[in-house]
């Protein structure tokens, strides 16, 4: 009751409502022509949430109606932070959608900038050596690839443009898809270079030499690498999907894709399997590009030694995908004890500590995700309260949750189960509740 009275009198949403009544944007505008655009609105919402969290952590801002009760004040603070976090998440999704809708122009611009760079490079290297048919074919192939990517960007303009095929279901850039897409584009470009030279060739001997450049004996390394990286892109998607459905992997959707997704896990930490896969693939691709520039009359003959290195890197990446994650687990449940409290059994109204692992999945460290965590005690669902500290939260954490035992829990032996922010359930753990 004290919490409800405090919420009615606190007026926590008064500023936002006043802003809407006054007709201001309040960060919801996505036109990009005013200071209240989606990005600015998200930034302001984040700043307001951090300020509120740190104020509550310092014991400030509590209404008098709940200040006398630790449980009531904790509940009030948790609900206030939850509402503020939901506003931050909403603004973040709005910013992400606006950013994704404008990405296709940037991807198309980057593609054509690469074409201009290729033209400048060919012009500089042609000084003294002269312009050749291979240079013309390379430039024509680049124009064809750039045109195709631009058209794809326009058709997928609401989903990230040319990057749409490499954005995963969790709204992050997929490392396996990105590596496969780059190899596909490179091989397609190399074939188009040969096609351009073949179209310009006049003699039978020249045409036969160009056709022989497509023979498997010369391009076995590149073809093998292409087949493996494409197969891995399909396999990893299947593996991740099955592990999520089997509750052996927790995935949380991101607001928008970032370039760092190629090298990090869902929590933003550097992932060795992803980093080595991207680095080794980039080195092999650079070697193949140099070979194509030196011998444009045939597909790049990637040495088998380098091809095997790429295959080992790909196998390591797949093994890392199989090994990551895991189902959250409860190891023990004990009665929370403050300094000076007497030892006692668990009673209704007491706080309990749930100790385990995997309660906070990667990418779910934000307050709106933490507020979705639920503990099921018997038939009663208890939302995990947010307990702020300066710079973060003391509860919940990845290994420890503290929740009260409601009065609705019947005395006796009941089962405790945690539902994480990703919707994955832990094992059940039985406890005895006394009157």
Secondary structure, 3 states (H helix, E strand, C coil): CHHHHHHHHHCCCHHHHHHHHCCCCCCCCCCCCCCCCHHHHHHHHHHHHHHHHHHHHCCCCCCHHHHCCHHHHHHHHHHHHHHHHHHHHHHHHHHHHHHHHHHHHHHHHHHHHHHHHHHHHHHHHCCCCCCCHHHHHHHHHHHHHHHHHHHHHHHCCCCCHHHHHHECCCCCECHHHHHHHHHHHHHHHHHHHHHHHHHHCCCHHHHHHHHHCCCHHHHHHHHHHHHHHHHHHHHHHHHHHHHHHCCCCCCCCCCCCCHHHHCECCCCCECHHHHHHHHHHHHHHHHHHHHHHHCCCCCCCCCHHHHHHHHHHHHHHHHHHHHCCCCCEEEEEEECCCCCCCCCCEECCCEEEEEEECCCCCCCCCHHHHCCCEEEECCEEEECCCEEECCEEEECCCCEEEEECCCCCCCEEEEEEEECCCCCECCCEEEEEEC
